[in-house]
Amino acid sequence: MTQPTKVTALVMAGKRSGALDPLAEQAGVSQKAVVPVHRVPMIERVVRQVAACPQVGAIRIVAHDRDEIAALPAIARLAEEGRLTFAEGRFNIVDSVFSGADGAQFPLLVTTADNCLVTPEGYSEFIAKCLETEAGGAAGLARKERVQEADPVGQKRFYKFRDGEFSNCNLYWLGSEKALGAAEIMREGGQFVKFPSRIIKAFGLMNLVRFRMGWGSKEKLFEQISRRFEVRLVPIELSDGHYAIDVDNQRTFDVTERILREREPATLAG
């Protein structure tokens, strides 16, 4: 009997150089990844959820400052078990992904330390759909209506396609080493809505035009981008709009904390 595919999870926990994140400063910690959200440091919360996903095997945290993260109880326990290791964070997220992928077993699930609302079921859904579609690379998206059902102010920017509007969930898939070239999608945090020049750099001018004009479905755009990178890239639509809400600023911190208070009994938060 064929053993199910075990995925290596990269949890991106780097920090922007040159300035202390405002949320970290407010919480009295040195990096955003360890800011508590509903009493639990973000990175510890995310790693717990990733570790509880049955399709995930090894876990790698990609970080600039590992000591503060390594001391967290859930992190320390997984490290002692040999399931969790660290990789060095680089200047930007793409180079950090390369650092995390070095010597790792593919396929890779890439998530971020501020993805506090993604559940083990969410990771399972994403992985299953990536495997079903035989994706070389993939990005998780949530439909606008689903995101607004989760919280009307949790996310305000959406990608417009002919088949609807979607938000990025900061969930990525790299099916093989060949797909690493497509990690360009994540450069500068993938904030293409705010910075269209990043689409030109990553995907080419014509794909920017298609994106801006809303020509074609998301599948069509990903098909065009696949040709550029010579790897099959797939948009993965996820069922829960919560997955598109990450902790990026004070507004999304407040939204996330409120949702977690509603979701989790106080006894489970500590």
N, C-alpha and C positions, 0 to 999 in steps of 0.2 A: 504494500500500500504506500502511495506517495505521501511523503510528509508535507504538511502545509508550509507555505513559504513564511519564513520568519524575517521580519523587516528590521533593519537597524534604524533607530530614531536619532536624529540630530536635533537637539534642543538649543536654539540660538539664544545665547544669554550675554552677548557682547554689550558694550556701552559706547556711546559717542565720545570721541576724544575731545579734550579741550574744555569740557564744561560738565559740571555735576548736574544730572537730571533733576528738574524741579521736584518731582515726586520723591526721589531719593533724598534730596536735601530736606524736604518736609518731614520724611520718616526718620531722619538721622542715620541713614545708611550710605554706603559708598557707591552703590549702583542700583539701577532701577529693578533689576531682576530679583532682588531680595526685599523689595518693598512689600509689606504685608497687605493683603487684600482679604477682608473678612477674617483677620487674625492669622492668616497663613501666608508666608512669603511666596510671591508669584512663582518663582522657579520651582519651589518645593511642590506647590499645588499642581503645576503642569506636569512635573515628573511623576507625581503620584498617578495622574490620569493616564499618562503614556504607559507607565509600567503595568497598569491594570488592563491594558488592551491586549487580548490574547495573541494577536498577530505580531506583536513587537517582541523582539529578542533583546539584543544589545542596545544600550542607550549611551549616547555621547553628548555631553554638555560642552558647547563651544563658548568659551568665556575668556575675557581678559584677566579678571581677578578671580581666581578659583577658590582661594582660601575661605572667603566669607560664605561662598556657596557650599563648599565641601563640608562645612561644619553643621549644616542643617540636618536634622535627624533622618529624614527620609532619604536624603542624598547619601549621607554617610552609610546608612544601612545597605543601600543598593551597591555602593562601592565596595563594601566589605564582602558582599555576596559575589563580587566579580562581574556583576551585570552592567555596572555603570563606570564609565571612564570620562576623562576630560580631554579636550583638544584646545589648542591655543586660538583665541580670537585674533583676527587680523584687522586691517585698517577699514575694510568694508565688508558687507554681508556676503558678497560673492566669494571673496578670498577666504572668508571664514568658513563658508561651506566647503571649499576645497580643502581647508585644514581639517575639518571634521570628517571629510570623506576619505582622507588619506589612510589607506590600509583597512578601511571598513568593508564589511560584507554588504553587497547590494542585494535587493533594492533599498533605497533610503527614503524614509519619511522625514521631512524637514518641518519643524514647527518652531514657535518662538516662546520665549519665557513669559510673555505677556498674554498668551492665549488662554486666559484663566477660565473661560466658559466652555472650552471644548472638553467633552466627556470621553471616556473610553469607547462608548458607542459611536461617538463622532469620528474618532480615529479609525475604528473598525469599518465604518461606512466608507470613509475615504479610501482606505487600503483596498477594500473589496472591490470598489468601483475602478480603481487603478488597475488591479489585476484582471478584472473582467474585460476591460477595454484594451488590455495589453499595451498600456501607455508606456512609452519610453520616458516621458516626463509629463507632469501634470500639475495643475494649480486648482485648489479648492475654491469654489465660488458659492455664494448664497444669493438667492433671488431677493430683490428689493422687498417684495411683499412679505417674505419670511423674516427678513431682518426687522422690518417695522412691526411685525407681530411680536417679535421678541422684545423689542423696545423701540418706541418711535423716535428717540433721540440717540440711540446707541451708535448709529452710523449715519453719516450725512452725505457721503460721496459714493457715487455708483458709476460703474461702467455701463454705457449704453450700447446695446446691440439690437438687431432687428427683432430678436426673439425675447426681448425684455431687458431690464436693468439688473445688474449684479454687483455684489461687493466681494472683494478679495478676503479670504479667510486666513491668510498667512499659513496655509498648508500647502506643501509642495512635495512632489514625488520625483525621484531620480531612479529610473529603473535599472540603469547600468552605468558604468564609467563613461560610456560614450555620451550619456545625457548630461554630463557635467557642463558641457558647453552651453546648455540651455539655462544654466544657473544665472545667466545674464538677466533673466526675467526678474530676479530678486534684487538686482543692483539698486542701491540707495533705498532699500525697503519696498521697492515695487510701487512707489507712489506716482503712478503714471497719470492719474487724473489731475494732480496738482502740477506735474512737471512733464508736459507732453514731449519735450526734447529727449526724455529718456526712452520714449518709444522709438524715436528715430534712431538713437544710438543702438538700442537693443534689437529692433525688429525691421528698421528700414522706413523710408519716407512713405511709400505707398501704403504700408500697413497703418501708419499714423493717419493717413487720409481716410482709409476704410474705417478705422476706429472712430475718428471724429465725426464722420458722416453717418455712422450707424449702418454702414453697408454690410449686409450679410449677418449670419448668426455668429454666436461665439465659436461654434464648431468650425465655421468657415475661416474665421480669423486665425484660430489655432492651426488650422490646416496650412494656411499661408505661412505662418511662422515656422511650422514644422519643416517646410522646404528650406527655409533659411538656415536652420540648425541641423538639417539632415537627421532628424530624430522625431519620432511620432509624439507630438505634444497634444494633450487632451484636456479640455476644460471639464472639471468634475463638479457637477451641481450637487450640493449637500442639502439635506432636508431641514436642518434646524438653523434658523437665522441667528441664534445666539453665537454661532461659531465665527461670525464676521465681526463680532465686537471684541476688540482687544483693548488693553490698557495703554493708551497712548498719551493721555493728558489728564488734567483734573476732571474734566467732564466725563470721559469714559471710565476713569477710576470710580467716580461716584455711581455711574450707571452699573458697572460691574459689581461693586460692593453691594448695592441694593438688590441686584438679581441673586447674588450668592446668599444674602441674608434670607431671601424668600425661599431659595432652593434647599439650603442646608440648615438642619437644626443646630443651635449654638453649640451643642455638645460635640458635634462632628468637626467644628471649625478649628479647634485647638489641636 
